Amino acid sequence: MKGLFKSKPRTPVDVVRQTRELLLFVDQSAADTRESKREEKMSELYKNIRELKSILYGNSESEPVSEACAQLTQEFFRENTLRLLIKCLPKLNLESRKDVTQVVANLQRQQVHSKLIASDYLETNMDLMDILILGYENSDMALHYGAMLRECIRHQIVAKYVLNSPHMKKFFDYIQLPNFDIAADAAATFKELLTRHKSTVAEFLSKNYEWFFAEYNSKLLESSNYITRRQAVKLLGDMLLDRSNSVVMTRYVSSRDNLRILMNLLRETSKSIQIEAFHVFKLFAANQNKPADIISILVANKSKILRLLEDFKLEKEDEQFEADKAQVMREIAALELKEQRA
Protein backbone atom coordinates (compact mmCIF):
# COMPACT_ATOMS: atom_id res chain seq x y z
CA MET A 1 0.00 0.00 0.00
CA LYS A 2 2.80 2.43 0.87
CA GLY A 3 3.97 2.41 -2.76
CA LEU A 4 0.73 4.02 -3.88
CA PHE A 5 1.54 7.27 -2.06
CA LYS A 6 5.10 7.75 -3.27
CA SER A 7 4.06 9.62 -6.42
CA LYS A 8 2.37 12.46 -4.52
CA PRO A 9 4.89 14.52 -2.55
CA ARG A 10 3.60 16.07 0.64
CA THR A 11 3.35 19.83 0.89
CA PRO A 12 4.83 21.71 3.87
CA VAL A 13 1.26 22.18 5.14
CA ASP A 14 0.70 18.39 4.98
CA VAL A 15 3.88 17.76 6.96
CA VAL A 16 2.85 20.18 9.71
CA ARG A 17 -0.68 18.76 9.91
CA GLN A 18 0.53 15.18 10.09
CA THR A 19 3.11 16.16 12.71
CA ARG A 20 0.35 17.77 14.75
CA GLU A 21 -1.85 14.66 14.51
CA LEU A 22 1.02 12.43 15.60
CA LEU A 23 1.84 14.76 18.50
CA LEU A 24 -1.80 14.62 19.61
CA PHE A 25 -1.58 10.83 19.58
CA VAL A 26 1.64 10.90 21.66
CA ASP A 27 0.17 13.43 24.06
CA GLN A 28 -3.10 11.56 24.57
CA SER A 29 -2.03 7.94 24.19
CA ALA A 30 -2.88 5.89 27.24
CA ALA A 31 -0.46 3.58 29.03
CA ASP A 32 -2.28 0.56 27.58
CA THR A 33 -1.68 1.60 23.95
CA ARG A 34 -0.26 -1.34 22.04
CA GLU A 35 3.56 -1.08 21.98
CA SER A 36 3.88 -1.87 18.29
CA LYS A 37 1.35 0.84 17.37
CA ARG A 38 3.10 3.34 19.61
CA GLU A 39 6.51 2.57 18.08
CA GLU A 40 5.08 2.94 14.57
CA LYS A 41 3.57 6.34 15.43
CA MET A 42 6.80 7.53 17.09
CA SER A 43 8.80 6.46 14.05
CA GLU A 44 6.44 8.46 11.80
CA LEU A 45 6.70 11.45 14.11
CA TYR A 46 10.53 11.41 14.07
CA LYS A 47 10.44 11.26 10.27
CA ASN A 48 8.05 14.23 10.10
CA ILE A 49 10.16 16.31 12.47
CA ARG A 50 13.24 15.59 10.34
CA GLU A 51 11.27 16.72 7.29
CA LEU A 52 10.22 19.97 8.99
CA LYS A 53 13.88 20.63 9.74
CA SER A 54 14.87 19.82 6.15
CA ILE A 55 12.29 22.26 4.72
CA LEU A 56 13.45 25.06 7.01
CA TYR A 57 17.20 24.51 6.78
CA GLY A 58 17.56 22.76 3.43
CA ASN A 59 19.75 19.66 3.05
CA SER A 60 22.88 18.48 1.29
CA GLU A 61 21.08 18.60 -2.07
CA SER A 62 19.10 21.86 -1.85
CA GLU A 63 18.77 25.20 -0.12
CA PRO A 64 15.54 26.07 1.75
CA VAL A 65 12.76 27.49 -0.45
CA SER A 66 11.27 30.69 0.99
CA GLU A 67 7.71 29.91 -0.19
CA ALA A 68 7.80 26.46 1.41
CA CYS A 69 9.16 27.97 4.65
CA ALA A 70 6.37 30.57 4.66
CA GLN A 71 3.68 27.89 4.16
CA LEU A 72 5.17 25.75 6.92
CA THR A 73 5.39 28.71 9.31
CA GLN A 74 1.80 29.82 8.72
CA GLU A 75 0.41 26.35 9.29
CA PHE A 76 2.64 25.76 12.30
CA PHE A 77 1.34 28.82 14.17
CA ARG A 78 -2.25 28.51 12.90
CA GLU A 79 -2.88 25.96 15.64
CA ASN A 80 -1.08 24.75 18.75
CA THR A 81 1.75 22.80 17.12
CA LEU A 82 4.38 24.66 19.16
CA ARG A 83 2.56 23.91 22.42
CA LEU A 84 2.34 20.22 21.52
CA LEU A 85 6.03 20.03 20.58
CA ILE A 86 7.09 21.65 23.87
CA LYS A 87 4.73 19.47 25.87
CA CYS A 88 5.74 16.22 24.15
CA LEU A 89 9.48 16.93 24.01
CA PRO A 90 10.27 14.71 27.05
CA LYS A 91 8.65 11.75 25.25
CA LEU A 92 10.90 12.06 22.18
CA ASN A 93 14.31 10.50 21.68
CA LEU A 94 17.46 12.62 21.97
CA GLU A 95 17.98 13.06 18.23
CA SER A 96 14.43 14.24 17.71
CA ARG A 97 14.67 16.63 20.67
CA LYS A 98 17.66 18.24 18.97
CA ASP A 99 15.72 18.50 15.69
CA VAL A 100 12.72 20.08 17.45
CA THR A 101 14.98 22.61 19.16
CA GLN A 102 16.38 23.64 15.76
CA VAL A 103 12.92 23.80 14.17
CA VAL A 104 11.56 26.01 16.95
CA ALA A 105 14.64 28.26 16.76
CA ASN A 106 14.30 28.70 13.00
CA LEU A 107 10.58 29.48 13.18
CA GLN A 108 11.20 32.46 15.49
CA ARG A 109 13.02 34.17 12.60
CA GLN A 110 10.68 33.23 9.74
CA GLN A 111 8.81 36.17 8.24
CA VAL A 112 5.49 35.81 6.44
CA HIS A 113 4.52 38.94 4.51
CA SER A 114 7.29 40.81 6.37
CA LYS A 115 5.81 39.82 9.72
CA LEU A 116 7.23 37.61 12.47
CA ILE A 117 4.11 35.57 13.15
CA ALA A 118 5.86 33.61 15.91
CA SER A 119 5.78 36.81 17.98
CA ASP A 120 2.01 37.18 17.52
CA TYR A 121 1.45 33.56 18.51
CA LEU A 122 3.63 33.80 21.62
CA GLU A 123 1.90 37.00 22.70
CA THR A 124 -1.25 34.99 23.35
CA ASN A 125 0.57 31.88 24.62
CA MET A 126 3.06 33.32 27.10
CA ASP A 127 2.53 30.44 29.54
CA LEU A 128 4.78 28.41 27.22
CA MET A 129 7.69 30.54 28.48
CA ASP A 130 6.92 29.33 32.01
CA ILE A 131 7.37 25.73 30.82
CA LEU A 132 10.64 26.56 29.07
CA ILE A 133 12.08 28.43 32.08
CA LEU A 134 11.16 25.65 34.51
CA GLY A 135 12.92 23.28 32.14
CA TYR A 136 16.17 24.30 33.86
CA GLU A 137 15.00 22.15 36.77
CA ASN A 138 14.93 19.04 34.56
CA SER A 139 18.45 17.93 33.59
CA ASP A 140 17.19 16.01 30.52
CA MET A 141 15.24 18.97 29.12
CA ALA A 142 17.25 21.97 30.30
CA LEU A 143 19.53 22.48 27.29
CA HIS A 144 16.72 21.95 24.75
CA TYR A 145 14.23 24.22 26.52
CA GLY A 146 17.00 26.75 27.25
CA ALA A 147 17.95 27.03 23.56
CA MET A 148 14.27 27.48 22.61
CA LEU A 149 13.82 30.12 25.32
CA ARG A 150 16.75 32.20 24.05
CA GLU A 151 15.30 32.18 20.55
CA CYS A 152 11.85 33.18 21.81
CA ILE A 153 13.22 36.15 23.74
CA ARG A 154 14.46 37.59 20.47
CA HIS A 155 10.89 38.96 20.47
CA GLN A 156 10.79 42.02 22.71
CA ILE A 157 7.31 41.24 24.01
CA VAL A 158 8.48 37.80 25.17
CA ALA A 159 11.61 39.19 26.83
CA LYS A 160 9.44 41.72 28.69
CA TYR A 161 7.16 38.95 29.93
CA VAL A 162 10.09 36.84 31.20
CA LEU A 163 11.85 39.80 32.84
CA ASN A 164 8.69 40.74 34.73
CA SER A 165 7.67 37.19 35.63
CA PRO A 166 8.24 35.69 39.10
CA HIS A 167 10.57 33.20 37.38
CA MET A 168 13.20 35.90 36.81
CA LYS A 169 14.45 35.45 40.38
CA LYS A 170 15.06 31.75 39.71
CA PHE A 171 17.87 32.53 37.27
CA PHE A 172 20.10 33.52 40.20
CA ASP A 173 19.86 29.89 41.36
CA TYR A 174 19.90 28.27 37.90
CA ILE A 175 23.21 30.03 37.12
CA GLN A 176 24.73 28.24 40.12
CA LEU A 177 23.40 24.74 39.45
CA PRO A 178 26.05 22.04 39.97
CA ASN A 179 25.66 20.80 36.39
CA PHE A 180 28.14 23.02 34.51
CA ASP A 181 26.42 22.82 31.10
CA ILE A 182 23.00 23.73 32.51
CA ALA A 183 24.43 26.55 34.64
CA ALA A 184 26.26 27.94 31.58
CA ASP A 185 23.08 27.72 29.49
CA ALA A 186 21.08 29.55 32.16
CA ALA A 187 23.82 32.23 32.31
CA ALA A 188 23.60 32.67 28.52
CA THR A 189 19.82 33.14 28.73
CA PHE A 190 20.19 35.55 31.67
CA LYS A 191 22.68 37.64 29.69
CA GLU A 192 20.40 37.69 26.64
CA LEU A 193 17.48 38.87 28.78
CA LEU A 194 19.55 41.71 30.23
CA THR A 195 21.25 42.96 27.06
CA ARG A 196 19.16 42.35 23.92
CA HIS A 197 16.22 44.78 24.21
CA LYS A 198 17.69 48.03 25.55
CA SER A 199 14.54 49.98 26.43
CA THR A 200 12.84 46.97 28.03
CA VAL A 201 15.96 46.20 30.11
CA ALA A 202 16.29 49.83 31.26
CA GLU A 203 12.65 49.86 32.37
CA PHE A 204 13.03 46.53 34.17
CA LEU A 205 16.22 47.55 36.02
CA SER A 206 14.73 50.89 37.08
CA LYS A 207 11.54 49.30 38.45
CA ASN A 208 13.27 46.34 40.09
CA TYR A 209 16.56 47.94 41.11
CA GLU A 210 16.59 47.05 44.81
CA TRP A 211 15.77 43.35 44.77
CA PHE A 212 17.61 42.72 41.49
CA PHE A 213 20.96 44.16 42.54
CA ALA A 214 20.67 42.77 46.07
CA GLU A 215 20.42 39.29 44.48
CA TYR A 216 23.03 40.10 41.84
CA ASN A 217 25.57 41.24 44.41
CA SER A 218 25.09 38.52 47.00
CA LYS A 219 24.47 35.50 44.77
CA LEU A 220 26.64 36.29 41.75
CA LEU A 221 29.34 38.91 42.43
CA GLU A 222 30.07 37.43 45.88
CA SER A 223 29.61 33.80 44.81
CA SER A 224 32.25 31.30 45.90
CA ASN A 225 32.34 30.05 42.30
CA TYR A 226 35.05 31.70 40.19
CA ILE A 227 33.19 31.29 36.87
CA THR A 228 30.00 32.79 38.34
CA ARG A 229 31.92 35.83 39.63
CA ARG A 230 33.77 36.31 36.35
CA GLN A 231 30.61 36.14 34.22
CA ALA A 232 28.68 38.34 36.65
CA VAL A 233 31.19 41.18 36.76
CA LYS A 234 31.53 41.10 32.95
CA LEU A 235 27.74 41.30 32.52
CA LEU A 236 27.51 44.05 35.15
CA GLY A 237 29.96 46.11 33.10
CA ASP A 238 27.98 45.47 29.92
CA MET A 239 24.78 46.65 31.62
CA LEU A 240 26.16 49.72 33.37
CA LEU A 241 28.19 50.92 30.39
CA ASP A 242 25.15 50.78 28.11
CA ARG A 243 23.80 54.30 27.57
CA SER A 244 20.22 53.08 27.93
CA ASN A 245 20.99 52.23 31.57
CA SER A 246 22.61 55.57 32.52
CA VAL A 247 20.08 56.25 35.32
CA VAL A 248 20.64 52.79 36.81
CA MET A 249 24.41 53.18 36.46
CA THR A 250 24.38 56.49 38.38
CA ARG A 251 22.39 54.87 41.17
CA TYR A 252 24.67 51.81 41.28
CA VAL A 253 27.89 53.83 41.57
CA SER A 254 26.45 55.91 44.41
CA SER A 255 26.31 52.93 46.78
CA ARG A 256 29.11 52.23 49.25
CA ASP A 257 28.13 48.53 49.43
CA ASN A 258 28.54 48.23 45.67
CA LEU A 259 31.90 50.00 45.86
CA ARG A 260 33.09 47.61 48.58
CA ILE A 261 32.20 44.59 46.40
CA LEU A 262 33.99 46.04 43.35
CA MET A 263 37.10 46.87 45.36
CA ASN A 264 37.22 43.26 46.57
CA LEU A 265 36.89 42.03 42.98
CA LEU A 266 39.72 44.38 41.94
CA ARG A 267 41.98 42.56 44.40
CA GLU A 268 41.21 39.09 43.01
CA THR A 269 44.14 36.99 41.83
CA SER A 270 42.33 36.31 38.55
CA LYS A 271 43.44 38.83 35.93
CA SER A 272 40.22 38.45 33.92
CA ILE A 273 38.06 39.28 36.96
CA GLN A 274 40.34 42.22 37.80
CA ILE A 275 39.99 43.64 34.28
CA GLU A 276 36.19 43.39 34.27
CA ALA A 277 36.03 44.81 37.81
CA PHE A 278 38.19 47.74 36.70
CA HIS A 279 35.68 48.62 33.94
CA VAL A 280 32.99 48.96 36.61
CA PHE A 281 35.25 50.57 39.24
CA LYS A 282 36.19 53.35 36.80
CA LEU A 283 32.51 54.41 36.78
CA PHE A 284 32.68 55.02 40.55
CA ALA A 285 35.84 57.09 40.06
CA ALA A 286 34.42 59.05 37.12
CA ASN A 287 31.17 59.98 38.89
CA GLN A 288 31.33 63.76 39.30
CA ASN A 289 28.64 63.73 41.98
CA LYS A 290 30.12 61.20 44.39
CA PRO A 291 28.24 60.91 47.70
CA ALA A 292 30.32 61.75 50.80
CA ASP A 293 30.56 58.12 51.95
CA ILE A 294 31.95 57.04 48.55
CA ILE A 295 34.58 59.81 48.74
CA SER A 296 35.56 58.81 52.28
CA ILE A 297 36.06 55.14 51.27
CA LEU A 298 38.14 56.09 48.24
CA VAL A 299 40.26 58.53 50.25
CA ALA A 300 40.76 56.04 53.10
CA ASN A 301 41.97 53.42 50.62
CA LYS A 302 43.71 55.78 48.18
CA SER A 303 47.27 54.52 48.63
CA LYS A 304 46.20 50.87 48.23
CA ILE A 305 44.09 51.68 45.16
CA LEU A 306 46.84 53.74 43.51
CA ARG A 307 49.44 51.06 44.23
CA LEU A 308 47.17 48.32 42.87
CA LEU A 309 46.42 50.30 39.71
CA GLU A 310 50.08 51.21 39.20
CA ASP A 311 50.99 47.50 39.16
CA PHE A 312 47.93 46.53 37.09
CA LYS A 313 49.08 45.75 33.56
CA LEU A 314 47.57 43.77 30.70
CA GLU A 315 49.50 41.04 28.89
CA LYS A 316 48.95 42.84 25.57
CA GLU A 317 49.39 46.58 25.35
CA ASP A 318 46.06 48.40 25.23
CA GLU A 319 46.11 52.17 24.78
CA GLN A 320 42.47 52.64 25.80
CA PHE A 321 42.97 50.65 29.00
CA GLU A 322 46.11 52.63 29.90
CA ALA A 323 44.28 55.91 29.25
CA ASP A 324 41.33 54.80 31.41
CA LYS A 325 43.68 53.68 34.18
CA ALA A 326 45.57 56.98 34.13
CA GLN A 327 42.28 58.90 34.32
CA VAL A 328 41.05 56.81 37.29
CA MET A 329 44.37 57.34 39.10
CA ARG A 330 44.10 61.10 38.54
CA GLU A 331 40.54 61.07 39.93
CA ILE A 332 41.60 59.14 43.05
CA ALA A 333 44.67 61.34 43.57
CA ALA A 334 42.52 64.47 43.15
CA LEU A 335 40.23 63.29 45.94
CA GLU A 336 43.26 63.17 48.18
CA LEU A 337 44.17 66.76 47.23
CA LYS A 338 40.61 67.95 47.87
CA GLU A 339 40.67 66.45 51.34
CA GLN A 340 44.05 67.98 52.15
CA ARG A 341 42.82 71.39 51.02
CA ALA A 342 39.81 71.06 53.31
C-alpha positions as CSV (number, residue, x, y, z in Angstrom):
1,M,0.0,0.0,0.0
2,K,2.8,2.4,0.9
3,G,4.0,2.4,-2.8
4,L,0.7,4.0,-3.9
5,F,1.5,7.3,-2.1
6,K,5.1,7.7,-3.3
7,S,4.1,9.6,-6.4
8,K,2.4,12.5,-4.5
9,P,4.9,14.5,-2.6
10,R,3.6,16.1,0.6
11,T,3.3,19.8,0.9
12,P,4.8,21.7,3.9
13,V,1.3,22.2,5.1
14,D,0.7,18.4,5.0
15,V,3.9,17.8,7.0
16,V,2.8,20.2,9.7
17,R,-0.7,18.8,9.9
18,Q,0.5,15.2,10.1
19,T,3.1,16.2,12.7
20,R,0.4,17.8,14.8
21,E,-1.9,14.7,14.5
22,L,1.0,12.4,15.6
23,L,1.8,14.8,18.5
24,L,-1.8,14.6,19.6
25,F,-1.6,10.8,19.6
26,V,1.6,10.9,21.7
27,D,0.2,13.4,24.1
28,Q,-3.1,11.6,24.6
29,S,-2.0,7.9,24.2
30,A,-2.9,5.9,27.2
31,A,-0.5,3.6,29.0
32,D,-2.3,0.6,27.6
33,T,-1.7,1.6,23.9
34,R,-0.3,-1.3,22.0
35,E,3.6,-1.1,22.0
36,S,3.9,-1.9,18.3
37,K,1.3,0.8,17.4
38,R,3.1,3.3,19.6
39,E,6.5,2.6,18.1
40,E,5.1,2.9,14.6
41,K,3.6,6.3,15.4
42,M,6.8,7.5,17.1
43,S,8.8,6.5,14.1
44,E,6.4,8.5,11.8
45,L,6.7,11.5,14.1
46,Y,10.5,11.4,14.1
47,K,10.4,11.3,10.3
48,N,8.0,14.2,10.1
49,I,10.2,16.3,12.5
50,R,13.2,15.6,10.3
51,E,11.3,16.7,7.3
52,L,10.2,20.0,9.0
53,K,13.9,20.6,9.7
54,S,14.9,19.8,6.2
55,I,12.3,22.3,4.7
56,L,13.5,25.1,7.0
57,Y,17.2,24.5,6.8
58,G,17.6,22.8,3.4
59,N,19.8,19.7,3.1
60,S,22.9,18.5,1.3
61,E,21.1,18.6,-2.1
62,S,19.1,21.9,-1.9
63,E,18.8,25.2,-0.1
64,P,15.5,26.1,1.8
65,V,12.8,27.5,-0.4
66,S,11.3,30.7,1.0
67,E,7.7,29.9,-0.2
68,A,7.8,26.5,1.4
69,C,9.2,28.0,4.7
70,A,6.4,30.6,4.7
71,Q,3.7,27.9,4.2
72,L,5.2,25.7,6.9
73,T,5.4,28.7,9.3
74,Q,1.8,29.8,8.7
75,E,0.4,26.3,9.3
76,F,2.6,25.8,12.3
77,F,1.3,28.8,14.2
78,R,-2.2,28.5,12.9
79,E,-2.9,26.0,15.6
80,N,-1.1,24.8,18.7
81,T,1.8,22.8,17.1
82,L,4.4,24.7,19.2
83,R,2.6,23.9,22.4
84,L,2.3,20.2,21.5
85,L,6.0,20.0,20.6
86,I,7.1,21.6,23.9
87,K,4.7,19.5,25.9
88,C,5.7,16.2,24.1
89,L,9.5,16.9,24.0
90,P,10.3,14.7,27.1
91,K,8.7,11.7,25.3
92,L,10.9,12.1,22.2
93,N,14.3,10.5,21.7
94,L,17.5,12.6,22.0
95,E,18.0,13.1,18.2
96,S,14.4,14.2,17.7
97,R,14.7,16.6,20.7
98,K,17.7,18.2,19.0
99,D,15.7,18.5,15.7
100,V,12.7,20.1,17.5
101,T,15.0,22.6,19.2
102,Q,16.4,23.6,15.8
103,V,12.9,23.8,14.2
104,V,11.6,26.0,16.9
105,A,14.6,28.3,16.8
106,N,14.3,28.7,13.0
107,L,10.6,29.5,13.2
108,Q,11.2,32.5,15.5
109,R,13.0,34.2,12.6
110,Q,10.7,33.2,9.7
111,Q,8.8,36.2,8.2
112,V,5.5,35.8,6.4
113,H,4.5,38.9,4.5
114,S,7.3,40.8,6.4
115,K,5.8,39.8,9.7
116,L,7.2,37.6,12.5
117,I,4.1,35.6,13.2
118,A,5.9,33.6,15.9
119,S,5.8,36.8,18.0
120,D,2.0,37.2,17.5
121,Y,1.5,33.6,18.5
122,L,3.6,33.8,21.6
123,E,1.9,37.0,22.7
124,T,-1.3,35.0,23.3
125,N,0.6,31.9,24.6
126,M,3.1,33.3,27.1
127,D,2.5,30.4,29.5
128,L,4.8,28.4,27.2
129,M,7.7,30.5,28.5
130,D,6.9,29.3,32.0
131,I,7.4,25.7,30.8
132,L,10.6,26.6,29.1
133,I,12.1,28.4,32.1
134,L,11.2,25.7,34.5
135,G,12.9,23.3,32.1
136,Y,16.2,24.3,33.9
137,E,15.0,22.2,36.8
138,N,14.9,19.0,34.6
139,S,18.4,17.9,33.6
140,D,17.2,16.0,30.5
141,M,15.2,19.0,29.1
142,A,17.2,22.0,30.3
143,L,19.5,22.5,27.3
144,H,16.7,22.0,24.8
145,Y,14.2,24.2,26.5
146,G,17.0,26.8,27.3
147,A,17.9,27.0,23.6
148,M,14.3,27.5,22.6
149,L,13.8,30.1,25.3
150,R,16.8,32.2,24.0
151,E,15.3,32.2,20.5
152,C,11.8,33.2,21.8
153,I,13.2,36.2,23.7
154,R,14.5,37.6,20.5
155,H,10.9,39.0,20.5
156,Q,10.8,42.0,22.7
157,I,7.3,41.2,24.0
158,V,8.5,37.8,25.2
159,A,11.6,39.2,26.8
160,K,9.4,41.7,28.7
161,Y,7.2,38.9,29.9
162,V,10.1,36.8,31.2
163,L,11.8,39.8,32.8
164,N,8.7,40.7,34.7
165,S,7.7,37.2,35.6
166,P,8.2,35.7,39.1
167,H,10.6,33.2,37.4
168,M,13.2,35.9,36.8
169,K,14.5,35.4,40.4
170,K,15.1,31.8,39.7
171,F,17.9,32.5,37.3
172,F,20.1,33.5,40.2
173,D,19.9,29.9,41.4
174,Y,19.9,28.3,37.9
175,I,23.2,30.0,37.1
176,Q,24.7,28.2,40.1
177,L,23.4,24.7,39.4
178,P,26.1,22.0,40.0
179,N,25.7,20.8,36.4
180,F,28.1,23.0,34.5
181,D,26.4,22.8,31.1
182,I,23.0,23.7,32.5
183,A,24.4,26.6,34.6
184,A,26.3,27.9,31.6
185,D,23.1,27.7,29.5
186,A,21.1,29.6,32.2
187,A,23.8,32.2,32.3
188,A,23.6,32.7,28.5
189,T,19.8,33.1,28.7
190,F,20.2,35.5,31.7
191,K,22.7,37.6,29.7
192,E,20.4,37.7,26.6
193,L,17.5,38.9,28.8
194,L,19.6,41.7,30.2
195,T,21.3,43.0,27.1
196,R,19.2,42.4,23.9
197,H,16.2,44.8,24.2
198,K,17.7,48.0,25.6
199,S,14.5,50.0,26.4
200,T,12.8,47.0,28.0
201,V,16.0,46.2,30.1
202,A,16.3,49.8,31.3
203,E,12.7,49.9,32.4
204,F,13.0,46.5,34.2
205,L,16.2,47.6,36.0
206,S,14.7,50.9,37.1
207,K,11.5,49.3,38.4
208,N,13.3,46.3,40.1
209,Y,16.6,47.9,41.1
210,E,16.6,47.1,44.8
211,W,15.8,43.4,44.8
212,F,17.6,42.7,41.5
213,F,21.0,44.2,42.5
214,A,20.7,42.8,46.1
215,E,20.4,39.3,44.5
216,Y,23.0,40.1,41.8
217,N,25.6,41.2,44.4
218,S,25.1,38.5,47.0
219,K,24.5,35.5,44.8
220,L,26.6,36.3,41.7
221,L,29.3,38.9,42.4
222,E,30.1,37.4,45.9
223,S,29.6,33.8,44.8
224,S,32.2,31.3,45.9
225,N,32.3,30.0,42.3
226,Y,35.1,31.7,40.2
227,I,33.2,31.3,36.9
228,T,30.0,32.8,38.3
229,R,31.9,35.8,39.6
230,R,33.8,36.3,36.4
231,Q,30.6,36.1,34.2
232,A,28.7,38.3,36.7
233,V,31.2,41.2,36.8
234,K,31.5,41.1,33.0
235,L,27.7,41.3,32.5
236,L,27.5,44.0,35.1
237,G,30.0,46.1,33.1
238,D,28.0,45.5,29.9
239,M,24.8,46.6,31.6
240,L,26.2,49.7,33.4
241,L,28.2,50.9,30.4
242,D,25.1,50.8,28.1
243,R,23.8,54.3,27.6
244,S,20.2,53.1,27.9
245,N,21.0,52.2,31.6
246,S,22.6,55.6,32.5
247,V,20.1,56.2,35.3
248,V,20.6,52.8,36.8
249,M,24.4,53.2,36.5
250,T,24.4,56.5,38.4
251,R,22.4,54.9,41.2
252,Y,24.7,51.8,41.3
253,V,27.9,53.8,41.6
254,S,26.4,55.9,44.4
255,S,26.3,52.9,46.8
256,R,29.1,52.2,49.3
257,D,28.1,48.5,49.4
258,N,28.5,48.2,45.7
259,L,31.9,50.0,45.9
260,R,33.1,47.6,48.6
261,I,32.2,44.6,46.4
262,L,34.0,46.0,43.3
263,M,37.1,46.9,45.4
264,N,37.2,43.3,46.6
265,L,36.9,42.0,43.0
266,L,39.7,44.4,41.9
267,R,42.0,42.6,44.4
268,E,41.2,39.1,43.0
269,T,44.1,37.0,41.8
270,S,42.3,36.3,38.5
271,K,43.4,38.8,35.9
272,S,40.2,38.4,33.9
273,I,38.1,39.3,37.0
274,Q,40.3,42.2,37.8
275,I,40.0,43.6,34.3
276,E,36.2,43.4,34.3
277,A,36.0,44.8,37.8
278,F,38.2,47.7,36.7
279,H,35.7,48.6,33.9
280,V,33.0,49.0,36.6
281,F,35.3,50.6,39.2
282,K,36.2,53.4,36.8
283,L,32.5,54.4,36.8
284,F,32.7,55.0,40.6
285,A,35.8,57.1,40.1
286,A,34.4,59.0,37.1
287,N,31.2,60.0,38.9
288,Q,31.3,63.8,39.3
289,N,28.6,63.7,42.0
290,K,30.1,61.2,44.4
291,P,28.2,60.9,47.7
292,A,30.3,61.8,50.8
293,D,30.6,58.1,52.0
294,I,31.9,57.0,48.5
295,I,34.6,59.8,48.7
296,S,35.6,58.8,52.3
297,I,36.1,55.1,51.3
298,L,38.1,56.1,48.2
299,V,40.3,58.5,50.3
300,A,40.8,56.0,53.1
301,N,42.0,53.4,50.6
302,K,43.7,55.8,48.2
303,S,47.3,54.5,48.6
304,K,46.2,50.9,48.2
305,I,44.1,51.7,45.2
306,L,46.8,53.7,43.5
307,R,49.4,51.1,44.2
308,L,47.2,48.3,42.9
309,L,46.4,50.3,39.7
310,E,50.1,51.2,39.2
311,D,51.0,47.5,39.2
312,F,47.9,46.5,37.1
313,K,49.1,45.7,33.6
314,L,47.6,43.8,30.7
315,E,49.5,41.0,28.9
316,K,48.9,42.8,25.6
317,E,49.4,46.6,25.4
318,D,46.1,48.4,25.2
319,E,46.1,52.2,24.8
320,Q,42.5,52.6,25.8
321,F,43.0,50.6,29.0
322,E,46.1,52.6,29.9
323,A,44.3,55.9,29.2
324,D,41.3,54.8,31.4
325,K,43.7,53.7,34.2
326,A,45.6,57.0,34.1
327,Q,42.3,58.9,34.3
328,V,41.1,56.8,37.3
329,M,44.4,57.3,39.1
330,R,44.1,61.1,38.5
331,E,40.5,61.1,39.9
332,I,41.6,59.1,43.0
333,A,44.7,61.3,43.6
334,A,42.5,64.5,43.1
335,L,40.2,63.3,45.9
336,E,43.3,63.2,48.2
337,L,44.2,66.8,47.2
338,K,40.6,67.9,47.9
339,E,40.7,66.4,51.3
340,Q,44.0,68.0,52.2
341,R,42.8,71.4,51.0
342,A,39.8,71.1,53.3
